[in-house]
């Protein structure tokens, strides 16, 4: 996956990073709802969130409802 900074605008990967940014920005729904609707997409989101947390300092301490309590402990 790329950094999520727009290298592949309009692609599936761009969508994954856009949703990851939304979740880390405090908007969006509980991660468990996304995971229940599409387990594969949920796993891609986990990876995108990890990458963004590594590369965007303001996201490092942000907790995502339904994700940090279950997946990333």
C-alpha positions in Angstrom: 0.0 0.0 0.0 1.1 3.5 -0.6 1.3 6.4 1.9 -2.3 7.4 1.3 -1.2 10.9 0.1 -2.8 10.7 -3.3 -0.3 8.7 -5.4 -3.1 6.6 -6.9 -6.2 8.8 -7.0 -9.4 7.1 -8.0 -8.3 3.6 -7.3 -9.5 1.0 -4.7 -6.4 1.8 -2.7 -7.3 5.5 -2.7 -10.8 4.6 -1.4 -9.2 2.5 1.4 -7.0 5.4 2.5 -9.8 7.9 2.2 -11.9 5.9 4.6 -8.9 5.4 6.9 -8.3 9.2 7.0 -12.0 9.6 7.8 -11.9 7.1 10.7 -8.7 8.6 12.1 -10.2 12.1 11.7 -13.0 11.2 14.1 -15.7 10.8 11.5 -17.3 7.7 10.2 -18.7 4.7 11.9 -17.5 2.0 14.2 -14.8 -0.2 12.6 -16.8 -3.3 13.5 -19.6 -2.3 11.2 -17.1 -2.1 8.2 -15.5 -5.4 9.2 -18.9 -7.1 9.4 -19.9 -5.8 6.0 -16.7 -6.7 4.3 -14.0 -8.6 6.2 -11.4 -8.3 3.4 -11.9 -4.5 3.2 -11.7 -4.3 7.0 -8.3 -5.9 6.9 -7.1 -3.5 4.2 -8.3 -0.6 6.4 -6.3 -2.0 9.4 -3.1 -1.9 7.2 -3.9 1.6 5.9 -4.5 2.9 9.5 -1.1 1.4 10.6 0.7 3.1 7.7 -1.0 6.4 8.3 -0.2 6.3 12.0 3.4 5.7 11.2 3.5 8.6 8.7 1.1 11.2 10.1 2.0 12.3 13.6 -1.4 13.7 14.5 -2.9 10.2 13.9 -0.6 8.3 16.2 -2.7 8.6 19.4 -6.1 8.6 17.7 -8.3 5.7 18.8 -10.7 4.3 16.3 -14.0 2.9 17.9 -14.2 -0.8 17.4 -10.7 -1.2 16.1 -8.2 -0.3 18.9 -10.2 -2.1 21.5 -10.3 -5.4 19.5 -7.8 -5.6 16.7 -4.7 -3.6 17.5 -4.2 -4.3 21.2 
